[in-house]
């Protein structure tokens, strides 16, 4: 009889953990970023030069319509870095499931990303 209680307890605990994981992965809504007034606008072409290949320029990433300055973590975004493939680009699709909240909470907004000029 004790084994049934243990099985039920573990099953309920597993379901609760799965429900929490599902909530945080798919329904967790992040806070909107703090956006200063009068930000410059960036297009695909103007954002491309901020890709970490020129050491005198900052490194930018576009995410959900905003441009973030990720220069502080430049070791990740310079050529050879783990995330160099998203530096100087719109990373909204790449960071949709994981990573977007980290960028939004850690780095400052420096511009608005527009699709067309």
N, CA, C and O atoms as a GROMACS GRO file, in nm:
protein
  468
    1UNK      N    1   0.081  -0.120   0.000
    1UNK     CA    2   0.000   0.000   0.000
    1UNK      C    3   0.086   0.127   0.000
    1UNK      O    4   0.049   0.226  -0.063
    2UNK      N    5   0.198   0.125   0.069
    2UNK     CA    6   0.285   0.240   0.075
    2UNK      C    7   0.343   0.275  -0.061
    2UNK      O    8   0.364   0.393  -0.090
    3UNK      N    9   0.369   0.177  -0.145
    3UNK     CA   10   0.424   0.202  -0.278
    3UNK      C   11   0.329   0.284  -0.363
    3UNK      O   12   0.374   0.366  -0.443
    4UNK      N   13   0.198   0.263  -0.349
    4UNK     CA   14   0.101   0.339  -0.426
    4UNK      C   15   0.104   0.487  -0.389
    4UNK      O   16   0.094   0.574  -0.476
    5UNK      N   17   0.116   0.514  -0.259
    5UNK     CA   18   0.127   0.653  -0.216
    5UNK      C   19   0.251   0.719  -0.274
    5UNK      O   20   0.247   0.834  -0.318
    6UNK      N   21   0.360   0.648  -0.273
    6UNK     CA   22   0.485   0.701  -0.326
    6UNK      C   23   0.474   0.725  -0.476
    6UNK      O   24   0.522   0.827  -0.526
    7UNK      N   25   0.412   0.634  -0.547
    7UNK     CA   26   0.394   0.649  -0.692
    7UNK      C   27   0.306   0.770  -0.722
    7UNK      O   28   0.337   0.848  -0.812
    8UNK      N   29   0.199   0.785  -0.648
    8UNK     CA   30   0.108   0.899  -0.668
    8UNK      C   31   0.180   1.030  -0.635
    8UNK      O   32   0.167   1.128  -0.708
    9UNK      N   33   0.254   1.032  -0.526
    9UNK     CA   34   0.326   1.153  -0.486
    9UNK      C   35   0.428   1.192  -0.592
    9UNK      O   36   0.436   1.309  -0.629
   10UNK      N   37   0.507   1.098  -0.642
   10UNK     CA   38   0.605   1.127  -0.746
   10UNK      C   39   0.537   1.170  -0.877
   10UNK      O   40   0.589   1.257  -0.948
   11UNK      N   41   0.425   1.112  -0.908
   11UNK     CA   42   0.352   1.149  -1.031
   11UNK      C   43   0.301   1.292  -1.022
   11UNK      O   44   0.312   1.368  -1.118
   12UNK      N   45   0.244   1.328  -0.909
   12UNK     CA   46   0.193   1.464  -0.892
   12UNK      C   47   0.308   1.565  -0.895
   12UNK      O   48   0.297   1.670  -0.958
   13UNK      N   49   0.418   1.533  -0.829
   13UNK     CA   50   0.534   1.622  -0.829
   13UNK      C   51   0.589   1.639  -0.970
   13UNK      O   52   0.626   1.750  -1.009
   14UNK      N   53   0.596   1.532  -1.046
   14UNK     CA   54   0.644   1.538  -1.184
   14UNK      C   55   0.553   1.624  -1.270
   14UNK      O   56   0.601   1.704  -1.350
   15UNK      N   57   0.422   1.607  -1.255
   15UNK     CA   58   0.327   1.688  -1.332
   15UNK      C   59   0.338   1.836  -1.296
   15UNK      O   60   0.331   1.922  -1.385
   16UNK      N   61   0.356   1.867  -1.170
   16UNK     CA   62   0.372   2.007  -1.130
   16UNK      C   63   0.499   2.068  -1.188
   16UNK      O   64   0.497   2.181  -1.236
   17UNK      N   65   0.608   1.995  -1.183
   17UNK     CA   66   0.733   2.045  -1.241
   17UNK      C   67   0.721   2.063  -1.392
   17UNK      O   68   0.772   2.161  -1.447
   18UNK      N   69   0.655   1.970  -1.458
   18UNK     CA   70   0.636   1.982  -1.603
   18UNK      C   71   0.548   2.103  -1.636
   18UNK      O   72   0.575   2.174  -1.732
   19UNK      N   73   0.444   2.126  -1.556
   19UNK     CA   74   0.357   2.241  -1.579
   19UNK      C   75   0.432   2.373  -1.559
   19UNK      O   76   0.414   2.467  -1.636
   20UNK      N   77   0.516   2.380  -1.456
   20UNK     CA   78   0.596   2.500  -1.434
   20UNK      C   79   0.695   2.524  -1.548
   20UNK      O   80   0.712   2.637  -1.594
   21UNK      N   81   0.759   2.419  -1.593
   21UNK     CA   82   0.854   2.432  -1.705
   21UNK      C   83   0.781   2.479  -1.830
   21UNK      O   84   0.831   2.566  -1.901
   22UNK      N   85   0.664   2.424  -1.858
   22UNK     CA   86   0.585   2.463  -1.975
   22UNK      C   87   0.546   2.610  -1.966
   22UNK      O   88   0.552   2.683  -2.065
   23UNK      N   89   0.504   2.653  -1.846
   23UNK     CA   90   0.465   2.792  -1.827
   23UNK      C   91   0.582   2.886  -1.856
   23UNK      O   92   0.567   2.983  -1.930
   24UNK      N   93   0.697   2.859  -1.797
   24UNK     CA   94   0.810   2.948  -1.814
   24UNK      C   95   0.867   2.946  -1.955
   24UNK      O   96   0.924   3.046  -1.999
   25UNK      N   97   0.854   2.836  -2.025
   25UNK     CA   98   0.904   2.830  -2.162
   25UNK      C   99   0.811   2.897  -2.262
   25UNK      O  100   0.858   2.960  -2.357
   26UNK      N  101   0.680   2.885  -2.242
   26UNK     CA  102   0.586   2.930  -2.346
   26UNK      C  103   0.495   3.045  -2.307
   26UNK      O  104   0.444   3.114  -2.395
   27UNK      N  105   0.473   3.070  -2.180
   27UNK     CA  106   0.379   3.174  -2.141
   27UNK      C  107   0.441   3.286  -2.059
   27UNK      O  108   0.374   3.385  -2.031
   28UNK      N  109   0.564   3.271  -2.021
   28UNK     CA  110   0.630   3.374  -1.942
   28UNK      C  111   0.649   3.498  -2.029
   28UNK      O  112   0.710   3.491  -2.136
   29UNK      N  113   0.597   3.608  -1.984
   29UNK     CA  114   0.605   3.732  -2.059
   29UNK      C  115   0.710   3.822  -1.994
   29UNK      O  116   0.700   3.853  -1.875
   30UNK      N  117   0.808   3.862  -2.071
   30UNK     CA  118   0.912   3.948  -2.016
   30UNK      C  119   0.865   4.093  -2.016
   30UNK      O  120   0.775   4.131  -2.091
   31UNK      N  121   0.929   4.171  -1.931
   31UNK     CA  122   0.897   4.312  -1.924
   31UNK      C  123   0.950   4.383  -2.048
   31UNK      O  124   1.054   4.344  -2.101
   32UNK      N  125   0.882   4.486  -2.095
   32UNK     CA  126   0.935   4.561  -2.210
   32UNK      C  127   1.062   4.633  -2.169
   32UNK      O  128   1.077   4.672  -2.053
   33UNK      N  129   1.154   4.651  -2.263
   33UNK     CA  130   1.280   4.717  -2.230
   33UNK      C  131   1.261   4.865  -2.200
   33UNK      O  132   1.164   4.927  -2.244
   34UNK      N  133   1.354   4.921  -2.126
   34UNK     CA  134   1.355   5.065  -2.101
   34UNK      C  135   1.411   5.131  -2.227
   34UNK      O  136   1.525   5.104  -2.266
   35UNK      N  137   1.330   5.216  -2.288
   35UNK     CA  138   1.368   5.274  -2.416
   35UNK      C  139   1.380   5.426  -2.403
   35UNK      O  140   1.281   5.494  -2.375
   36UNK      N  141   1.501   5.480  -2.423
   36UNK     CA  142   1.516   5.626  -2.421
   36UNK      C  143   1.444   5.691  -2.539
   36UNK      O  144   1.412   5.625  -2.638
   37UNK      N  145   1.418   5.822  -2.526
   37UNK     CA  146   1.354   5.896  -2.635
   37UNK      C  147   1.452   5.923  -2.748
   37UNK      O  148   1.573   5.923  -2.728
   38UNK      N  149   1.398   5.946  -2.866
   38UNK     CA  150   1.475   5.988  -2.984
   38UNK      C  151   1.590   5.894  -3.018
   38UNK      O  152   1.704   5.938  -3.037
   39UNK      N  153   1.561   5.768  -3.026
   39UNK     CA  154   1.664   5.670  -3.062
   39UNK      C  155   1.687   5.669  -3.212
   39UNK      O  156   1.594   5.693  -3.289
   40UNK      N  157   1.810   5.642  -3.256
   40UNK     CA  158   1.834   5.630  -3.400
   40UNK      C  159   1.770   5.504  -3.455
   40UNK      O  160   1.746   5.407  -3.382
   41UNK      N  161   1.742   5.506  -3.584
   41UNK     CA  162   1.682   5.391  -3.650
   41UNK      C  163   1.790   5.316  -3.727
   41UNK      O  164   1.878   5.377  -3.790
   42UNK      N  165   1.782   5.183  -3.722
   42UNK     CA  166   1.877   5.097  -3.792
   42UNK      C  167   1.802   5.005  -3.887
   42UNK      O  168   1.694   4.955  -3.855
   43UNK      N  169   1.859   4.984  -4.003
   43UNK     CA  170   1.806   4.888  -4.100
   43UNK      C  171   1.902   4.770  -4.104
   43UNK      O  172   2.003   4.768  -4.034
   44UNK      N  173   1.869   4.672  -4.186
   44UNK     CA  174   1.957   4.556  -4.202
   44UNK      C  175   2.095   4.602  -4.247
   44UNK      O  176   2.197   4.554  -4.197
   45UNK      N  177   2.099   4.695  -4.341
   45UNK     CA  178   2.227   4.743  -4.396
   45UNK      C  179   2.306   4.824  -4.294
   45UNK      O  180   2.428   4.806  -4.283
   46UNK      N  181   2.241   4.913  -4.220
   46UNK     CA  182   2.315   4.996  -4.125
   46UNK      C  183   2.357   4.917  -4.001
   46UNK      O  184   2.458   4.949  -3.938
   47UNK      N  185   2.282   4.816  -3.965
   47UNK     CA  186   2.316   4.734  -3.849
   47UNK      C  187   2.432   4.639  -3.878
   47UNK      O  188   2.506   4.601  -3.786
   48UNK      N  189   2.450   4.601  -4.002
   48UNK     CA  190   2.549   4.500  -4.040
   48UNK      C  191   2.692   4.539  -4.004
   48UNK      O  192   2.775   4.451  -3.978
   49UNK      N  193   2.723   4.667  -4.003
   49UNK     CA  194   2.862   4.707  -3.974
   49UNK      C  195   2.897   4.694  -3.826
   49UNK      O  196   3.014   4.704  -3.790
   50UNK      N  197   2.798   4.674  -3.739
   50UNK     CA  198   2.821   4.659  -3.595
   50UNK      C  199   2.825   4.511  -3.556
   50UNK      O  200   2.760   4.470  -3.460
   51UNK      N  201   2.902   4.432  -3.630
   51UNK     CA  202   2.903   4.287  -3.612
   51UNK      C  203   3.023   4.234  -3.534
   51UNK      O  204   3.042   4.112  -3.527
   52UNK      N  205   3.103   4.321  -3.477
   52UNK     CA  206   3.216   4.277  -3.397
   52UNK      C  207   3.345   4.257  -3.472
   52UNK      O  208   3.446   4.220  -3.412
   53UNK      N  209   3.343   4.279  -3.602
   53UNK     CA  210   3.465   4.259  -3.681
   53UNK      C  211   3.556   4.382  -3.681
   53UNK      O  212   3.675   4.370  -3.709
   54UNK      N  213   3.502   4.499  -3.649
   54UNK     CA  214   3.581   4.621  -3.638
   54UNK      C  215   3.589   4.657  -3.490
   54UNK      O  216   3.488   4.691  -3.429
   55UNK      N  217   3.709   4.650  -3.433
   55UNK     CA  218   3.723   4.667  -3.289
   55UNK      C  219   3.688   4.808  -3.239
   55UNK      O  220   3.658   4.825  -3.121
   56UNK      N  221   3.691   4.908  -3.327
   56UNK     CA  222   3.660   5.044  -3.284
   56UNK      C  223   3.509   5.071  -3.278
   56UNK      O  224   3.468   5.174  -3.224
   57UNK      N  225   3.428   4.981  -3.331
   57UNK     CA  226   3.282   4.999  -3.330
   57UNK      C  227   3.218   4.912  -3.222
   57UNK      O  228   3.270   4.806  -3.188
   58UNK      N  229   3.104   4.957  -3.168
   58UNK     CA  230   3.031   4.872  -3.073
   58UNK      C  231   2.968   4.753  -3.146
   58UNK      O  232   2.964   4.749  -3.269
   59UNK      N  233   2.919   4.657  -3.070
   59UNK     CA  234   2.853   4.539  -3.127
   59UNK      C  235   2.705   4.549  -3.093
   59UNK      O  236   2.667   4.562  -2.977
   60UNK      N  237   2.621   4.542  -3.197
   60UNK     CA  238   2.476   4.555  -3.180
   60UNK      C  239   2.405   4.428  -3.226
   60UNK      O  240   2.452   4.355  -3.313
   61UNK      N  241   2.289   4.406  -3.164
   61UNK     CA  242   2.198   4.299  -3.204
   61UNK      C  243   2.057   4.357  -3.206
   61UNK      O  244   2.018   4.427  -3.112
   62UNK      N  245   1.982   4.329  -3.309
   62UNK     CA  246   1.842   4.369  -3.313
   62UNK      C  247   1.758   4.254  -3.257
   62UNK      O  248   1.782   4.137  -3.287
   63UNK      N  249   1.659   4.290  -3.176
   63UNK     CA  250   1.572   4.190  -3.114
   63UNK      C  251   1.436   4.251  -3.091
   63UNK      O  252   1.423   4.348  -3.016
   64UNK      N  253   1.335   4.196  -3.154
   64UNK     CA  254   1.196   4.240  -3.136
   64UNK      C  255   1.177   4.390  -3.159
   64UNK      O  256   1.104   4.456  -3.084
   65UNK      N  257   1.242   4.443  -3.262
   65UNK     CA  258   1.222   4.582  -3.299
   65UNK      C  259   1.315   4.682  -3.232
   65UNK      O  260   1.309   4.801  -3.262
   66UNK      N  261   1.400   4.635  -3.142
   66UNK     CA  262   1.494   4.724  -3.074
   66UNK      C  263   1.636   4.679  -3.105
   66UNK      O  264   1.660   4.562  -3.137
   67UNK      N  265   1.730   4.772  -3.094
   67UNK     CA  266   1.872   4.741  -3.114
   67UNK      C  267   1.940   4.751  -2.978
   67UNK      O  268   1.928   4.852  -2.909
   68UNK      N  269   2.011   4.644  -2.941
   68UNK     CA  270   2.078   4.635  -2.812
   68UNK      C  271   2.230   4.643  -2.833
   68UNK      O  272   2.283   4.586  -2.928
   69UNK      N  273   2.297   4.713  -2.743
   69UNK     CA  274   2.443   4.721  -2.745
   69UNK      C  275   2.497   4.608  -2.658
   69UNK      O  276   2.487   4.612  -2.535
   70UNK      N  277   2.555   4.506  -2.722
   70UNK     CA  278   2.606   4.388  -2.651
   70UNK      C  279   2.758   4.391  -2.641
   70UNK      O  280   2.821   4.287  -2.619
   71UNK      N  281   2.817   4.508  -2.657
   71UNK     CA  282   2.963   4.522  -2.654
   71UNK      C  283   3.021   4.472  -2.522
   71UNK      O  284   3.132   4.419  -2.521
   72UNK      N  285   2.950   4.489  -2.413
   72UNK     CA  286   2.998   4.444  -2.282
   72UNK      C  287   3.033   4.295  -2.284
   72UNK      O  288   3.128   4.253  -2.218
   73UNK      N  289   2.959   4.216  -2.358
   73UNK     CA  290   2.986   4.072  -2.370
   73UNK      C  291   3.057   4.039  -2.500
   73UNK      O  292   3.032   3.934  -2.560
   74UNK      N  293   3.146   4.127  -2.545
   74UNK     CA  294   3.203   4.114  -2.679
   74UNK      C  295   3.276   3.984  -2.704
   74UNK      O  296   3.286   3.942  -2.819
   75UNK      N  297   3.328   3.918  -2.602
   75UNK     CA  298   3.398   3.792  -2.626
   75UNK      C  299   3.305   3.687  -2.687
   75UNK      O  300   3.352   3.593  -2.752
   76UNK      N  301   3.176   3.701  -2.668
   76UNK     CA  302   3.078   3.609  -2.726
   76UNK      C  303   3.044   3.644  -2.870
   76UNK      O  304   3.003   3.558  -2.948
   77UNK      N  305   3.060   3.772  -2.907
   77UNK     CA  306   3.008   3.821  -3.035
   77UNK      C  307   3.115   3.853  -3.141
   77UNK      O  308   3.080   3.875  -3.257
   78UNK      N  309   3.241   3.856  -3.103
   78UNK     CA  310   3.347   3.882  -3.201
   78UNK      C  311   3.369   3.758  -3.287
   78UNK      O  312   3.323   3.650  -3.249
   79UNK      N  313   3.437   3.770  -3.401
   79UNK     CA  314   3.465   3.652  -3.484
   79UNK      C  315   3.531   3.542  -3.401
   79UNK      O  316   3.628   3.566  -3.329
   80UNK      N  317   3.477   3.422  -3.413
   80UNK     CA  318   3.524   3.309  -3.334
   80UNK      C  319   3.447   3.290  -3.206
   80UNK      O  320   3.460   3.187  -3.140
   81UNK      N  321   3.367   3.390  -3.168
   81UNK     CA  322   3.286   3.381  -3.046
   81UNK      C  323   3.162   3.296  -3.070
   81UNK      O  324   3.120   3.274  -3.184
   82UNK      N  325   3.104   3.249  -2.962
   82UNK     CA  326   2.989   3.160  -2.969
   82UNK      C  327   2.871   3.219  -3.045
   82UNK      O  328   2.804   3.147  -3.120
   83UNK      N  329   2.846   3.348  -3.028
   83UNK     CA  330   2.728   3.411  -3.088
   83UNK      C  331   2.761   3.511  -3.198
   83UNK      O  332   2.682   3.601  -3.226
   84UNK      N  333   2.876   3.496  -3.260
   84UNK     CA  334   2.914   3.588  -3.367
   84UNK      C  335   2.814   3.585  -3.483
   84UNK      O  336   2.797   3.686  -3.553
   85UNK      N  337   2.748   3.472  -3.504
   85UNK     CA  338   2.654   3.460  -3.615
   85UNK      C  339   2.532   3.550  -3.601
   85UNK      O  340   2.461   3.571  -3.700
   86UNK      N  341   2.504   3.605  -3.483
   86UNK     CA  342   2.389   3.695  -3.467
   86UNK      C  343   2.431   3.840  -3.447
   86UNK      O  344   2.345   3.928  -3.441
   87UNK      N  345   2.559   3.867  -3.436
   87UNK     CA  346   2.607   4.004  -3.416
   87UNK      C  347   2.586   4.086  -3.542
   87UNK      O  348   2.617   4.041  -3.652
   88UNK      N  349   2.534   4.206  -3.526
   88UNK     CA  350   2.508   4.293  -3.640
   88UNK      C  351   2.389   4.251  -3.722
   88UNK      O  352   2.376   4.292  -3.838
   89UNK      N  353   2.300   4.171  -3.664
   89UNK     CA  354   2.183   4.119  -3.738
   89UNK      C  355   2.058   4.126  -3.651
   89UNK      O  356   2.064   4.154  -3.531
   90UNK      N  357   1.945   4.099  -3.715
   90UNK     CA  358   1.819   4.083  -3.643
   90UNK      C  359   1.815   3.940  -3.590
   90UNK      O  360   1.804   3.846  -3.667
   91UNK      N  361   1.824   3.925  -3.459
   91UNK     CA  362   1.829   3.793  -3.397
   91UNK      C  363   1.694   3.753  -3.336
   91UNK      O  364   1.689   3.664  -3.252
   92UNK      N  365   1.587   3.817  -3.378
   92UNK     CA  366   1.455   3.790  -3.320
   92UNK      C  367   1.413   3.645  -3.335
   92UNK      O  368   1.362   3.585  -3.240
   93UNK      N  369   1.434   3.587  -3.452
   93UNK     CA  370   1.397   3.447  -3.472
   93UNK      C  371   1.491   3.353  -3.398
   93UNK      O  372   1.447   3.253  -3.341
   94UNK      N  373   1.620   3.385  -3.398
   94UNK     CA  374   1.718   3.299  -3.332
   94UNK      C  375   1.701   3.296  -3.181
   94UNK      O  376   1.726   3.192  -3.119
   95UNK      N  377   1.659   3.406  -3.122
   95UNK     CA  378   1.649   3.416  -2.977
   95UNK      C  379   1.504   3.409  -2.927
   95UNK      O  380   1.476   3.446  -2.814
   96UNK      N  381   1.414   3.361  -3.012
   96UNK     CA  382   1.272   3.357  -2.975
   96UNK      C  383   1.246   3.264  -2.856
   96UNK      O  384   1.174   3.301  -2.764
   97UNK      N  385   1.302   3.145  -2.857
   97UNK     CA  386   1.277   3.048  -2.750
   97UNK      C  387   1.370   3.071  -2.631
   97UNK      O  388   1.325   3.070  -2.516
   98UNK      N  389   1.496   3.091  -2.658
   98UNK     CA  390   1.593   3.100  -2.548
   98UNK      C  391   1.694   3.210  -2.574
   98UNK      O  392   1.747   3.221  -2.685
   99UNK      N  393   1.721   3.290  -2.476
   99UNK     CA  394   1.825   3.392  -2.487
   99UNK      C  395   1.775   3.534  -2.500
   99UNK      O  396   1.844   3.628  -2.461
  100UNK      N  397   1.656   3.552  -2.555
  100UNK     CA  398   1.604   3.687  -2.575
  100UNK      C  399   1.585   3.763  -2.446
  100UNK      O  400   1.616   3.882  -2.438
  101UNK      N  401   1.534   3.697  -2.344
  101UNK     CA  402   1.513   3.763  -2.215
  101UNK      C  403   1.645   3.806  -2.152
  101UNK      O  404   1.652   3.908  -2.085
  102UNK      N  405   1.749   3.727  -2.175
  102UNK     CA  406   1.881   3.761  -2.121
  102UNK      C  407   1.931   3.890  -2.186
  102UNK      O  408   1.980   3.980  -2.118
  103UNK      N  409   1.919   3.898  -2.318
  103UNK     CA  410   1.963   4.017  -2.391
  103UNK      C  411   1.884   4.138  -2.341
  103UNK      O  412   1.942   4.244  -2.314
  104UNK      N  413   1.752   4.124  -2.330
  104UNK     CA  414   1.667   4.236  -2.290
  104UNK      C  415   1.695   4.285  -2.149
  104UNK      O  416   1.684   4.404  -2.122
  105UNK      N  417   1.732   4.195  -2.060
  105UNK     CA  418   1.754   4.236  -1.922
  105UNK      C  419   1.898   4.281  -1.895
  105UNK      O  420   1.922   4.353  -1.798
  106UNK      N  421   1.991   4.241  -1.978
  106UNK     CA  422   2.133   4.266  -1.950
  106UNK      C  423   2.192   4.384  -2.026
  106UNK      O  424   2.283   4.450  -1.976
  107UNK      N  425   2.142   4.411  -2.146
  107UNK     CA  426   2.205   4.510  -2.233
  107UNK      C  427   2.113   4.630  -2.261
  107UNK      O  428   1.991   4.615  -2.262
  108UNK      N  429   2.171   4.748  -2.283
  108UNK     CA  430   2.089   4.867  -2.306
  108UNK      C  431   2.036   4.876  -2.450
  108UNK      O  432   2.099   4.827  -2.544
  109UNK      N  433   1.921   4.938  -2.463
  109UNK     CA  434   1.862   4.965  -2.594
  109UNK      C  435   1.929   5.091  -2.648
  109UNK      O  436   1.937   5.193  -2.579
  110UNK      N  437   1.978   5.083  -2.772
  110UNK     CA  438   2.047   5.197  -2.832
  110UNK      C  439   1.982   5.243  -2.963
  110UNK      O  440   2.027   5.341  -3.023
  111UNK      N  441   1.878   5.173  -3.006
  111UNK     CA  442   1.814   5.211  -3.132
  111UNK      C  443   1.686   5.133  -3.159
  111UNK      O  444   1.648   5.043  -3.085
  112UNK      N  445   1.622   5.172  -3.267
  112UNK     CA  446   1.501   5.106  -3.314
  112UNK      C  447   1.537   5.035  -3.445
  112UNK      O  448   1.601   5.093  -3.533
  113UNK      N  449   1.495   4.909  -3.456
  113UNK     CA  450   1.521   4.832  -3.579
  113UNK      C  451   1.400   4.841  -3.670
  113UNK      O  452   1.289   4.808  -3.630
  114UNK      N  453   1.422   4.887  -3.793
  114UNK     CA  454   1.317   4.897  -3.891
  114UNK      C  455   1.348   4.804  -4.006
  114UNK      O  456   1.463   4.790  -4.046
  115UNK      N  457   1.246   4.741  -4.059
  115UNK     CA  458   1.264   4.645  -4.168
  115UNK      C  459   1.302   4.714  -4.298
  115UNK      O  460   1.393   4.671  -4.368
  116UNK      N  461   1.232   4.821  -4.330
  116UNK     CA  462   1.262   4.893  -4.454
  116UNK      C  463   1.312   5.034  -4.420
  116UNK      O  464   1.276   5.089  -4.316
  117UNK      N  465   1.395   5.091  -4.506
  117UNK     CA  466   1.452   5.224  -4.477
  117UNK      C  467   1.353   5.336  -4.475
  117UNK      O  468   1.390   5.451  -4.452
   0.00000   0.00000   0.00000
